[in-house]
Amino acid sequence: AQSVTQLGSHVSVSEGALVLLRCNYSSSVPPYLFWYVQYPNQGLQLLLKYTSAATLVKGINGFEAEFKKSETSFHLTKPSAHMSDAAEYFCAVGNSNSGYALNFGKGTSLLVTP
Amino acid sequence: DAGVIQSPRHEVTEMGQEVTLRCKPISGHDYLFWYRQTMMRGLELLIYFNNNVPIDDSGMPEDRFSAKMPNASFSTLKIQPSEPRDSAVYFCASSLRQGDGYTFGSGTRLTVV
């Protein structure tokens, strides 16, 4: 079985401030981990992925995430928030036992204030 | 590449009517997924296919829901009869291999009144 928990359904940051969105996972075998972003009335877009290579993963739009096995975490960060980063962010987990199916977290809505 | 294409973008139907949602995956992607998104339940996997064969349909809510993939470039999700609680955004996604992640379509917003 596999699951993810996203801590904080809403996060608010000031423009230029650090963005930190939290994701903890549960997986009985080594996981694949993903972060997706969803803008209003659009589908989900892949931000970055971890698939057992480097533990620090860089994605699009300046985002990165670090896989920490000891903490079962995969938090998403960005050094400086832009207004355009305001969106819904989803963490997802899969593993070899699940085939190709991913389980998604409930999502975190990021608000960026001027 | 045009990405994953879903139609229609919006569908409003009356309770009891049949609804058919359509999806064209990215060419060459052997895996196709149907998800449902609601405020209450988030993103739920309904069913996924590999090489046009259904692999896991355990997420299909009930017998009113059915999905087919007659060929590599087309899939449908059908609800018959539809109910108000089926109102949600339905996403189709495709994937080339495990670990690549999915490419999502823009979704179909279904409203059943």
Interface residues (C-beta under 8 A of the other chain):
Chain A: Y32 F34 Y36 N41 Q42 G43 L44 Q45 L46 K49 T51 F90 A92 G94 S96 G99 Y100 A101 L102 N103 F104 G105 K106 G107
Chain B: V4 Y31 F33 Y35 G42 L43 L45 Y48 N50 I55 D56 F91 A93 S95 Q98 G99 D100 G101 Y102 T103 F104 G105 S106 G107
